[in-house]
Amino acid sequence: MNRRIGHPPDATRRYTARPGAYAILPHGGDVLLTCQMDIEPDVQLPGGGIDPGESPLQALHREVFEETGWHISRPRRLGVFRRFVYMPEYTLWAEKLCHIYVARPTLRIGDPTEPDHQAIWATPNEAVRILGNDGDRHFLTRYFFGSAP
């Protein structure tokens, strides 16, 4: 899927490419999310940036663990979307290419190791309501309910 979801880029701004891998993590009727506690809480699908030399799947496993404390299994790619956002933790404007997967959370090791992150469980309906960006909401809605908003 090559649909663009999110805000269009500002032609006057310079963006840095930031590919990332993110996961829908269903378990027992709920879905595992992460909440980044910054100035304001931001609920997201767990995941994050792909480091140089890292594959999307390697990044997915690493980021999900850092943000939730869970190991995952059987990731399956669902699609991709683009977001144009300001990333205050890096002081840069980013063009995020978000690769979306679905995987199974299999083993909780402990609390998130990523600073200011908290793992949260939500029903699919609640998750759609609280997710902080259109792309995450689109893929979660499509996965659980078969159609996008």
N, C-alpha and C positions, 0 to 999 in steps of 0.2 A: 504494500500500500504506500503510495507516495503523496498522500493528501497532506496539505500544509494546514496545521492547526496552531493558532496563537496569533499574536500581534504581528502585523506586517513590519518589515524593517524600515527604519528611518534612513532615507537616502543620504542624510547629512552626517550620519554616524558611522564610525568604523567598527566592525564586529570581528571578534576572534572566533574561529571555528572551534567548537567544543563537542566532539562526539561523546555520547554516553549510552549506557545500557541500564534499563529499568525493568522491574518485574511486577506483575500482578501475582500475588501469592495467596491463593485461596486455601482455606483449611477449616473443616468442620462447619461450613456455612458462613464463615466470616472471611475477611481478607486482612492480611498484615500490611500495615502502612508505616511510614515514618513521619514524625513531626520534628521539623527543624525549629528549635526554640531560639530565635534570634530576637530582633526588635519586636516582631510579631510572629506568632506561631504560623508555620507553613507546612501543611500536610501534603505529602507527596507519595508516589510510588517509590519504594526503596530502589536505590541505584545511584549511579553517578558517572563521573567522567572516566573515559578510557585513557589510561596512561600510555605514553609512548612505549612501543614494543609489546603492548598487552592486547589480547584479542577481546572482542565484545563479551564473550562468555567468561573469560578470566576476570574482566572488570565487574561483570554482573555478580559473580560469586563473592569477590572481595568487597564490593560496595554494599551488597545486601547484608553481609556479615557485619561490616563496620557500622551500618546504620540501624540494624535490628538485633544483632547478636545471634541470628539464626543461620544455619547452613541450609542450602537448597539442593534439590535434585530435579532432573528431567526438564531443564529449560527448553521451551519451544518458542521460536520467534513468531510474533504476531504482526509486526509492522514497524513503521517509523514515522515520526513527525518532527517538524522543525519549530523551534521557539526562538524568538529574539528577545533577550532579557538582559537586565543589568545584574551582575553577580558581585554584590558588595564584598564578599569574603575574598575575592580576587581583584577587586576594583577594576572590573572590565565589563564591557558590553560584549555579550556572546551570542553567536548563532549556534544554538544547541541542536544537534542532530540526535534525537532521542530514539534509540532502538528499544522496542517494547517486546518483552517476553512474558510468558506465563510459566511458572515453576511451582514446585511443591516445597513448602518449608518443612524440613525433616527433623532438625535437631536444634534446640535452643541451647547455646553454649553459655550465654550470660547476657549481661546488659550491652547495649551498643558501645562500641569503642570510639566512635566518631563524636567529638565534642558537640554538645548542644543538640543531640538527637535522642528521640524517645520512640521506641516501638509501640504502636497502638493497634488494636484489633477493632474492626468495625464491620457491620453488616454491609453487603453490597450497596443497599440504598443509602445508608449513612455515608459510606465512602464516596459515592458520587456527589453527595451534598457538600462534603468537607474538603475534597481535594482542591488544591490551590491552583491548578492550571487546566485549561481546556483540553489539552492533549491527553493527560492522564485520565480525565473524566470520559473522554471519547472512547479510549480503549477499554476502560473498565466497564462502561455501559455496554459496549459492543460484546465484550466477553460474557458478561453475566446475563444480559437481557436480549442479545441478538441484534440490536440496532443502536445506532448512535443518536444522540440528541439532535 
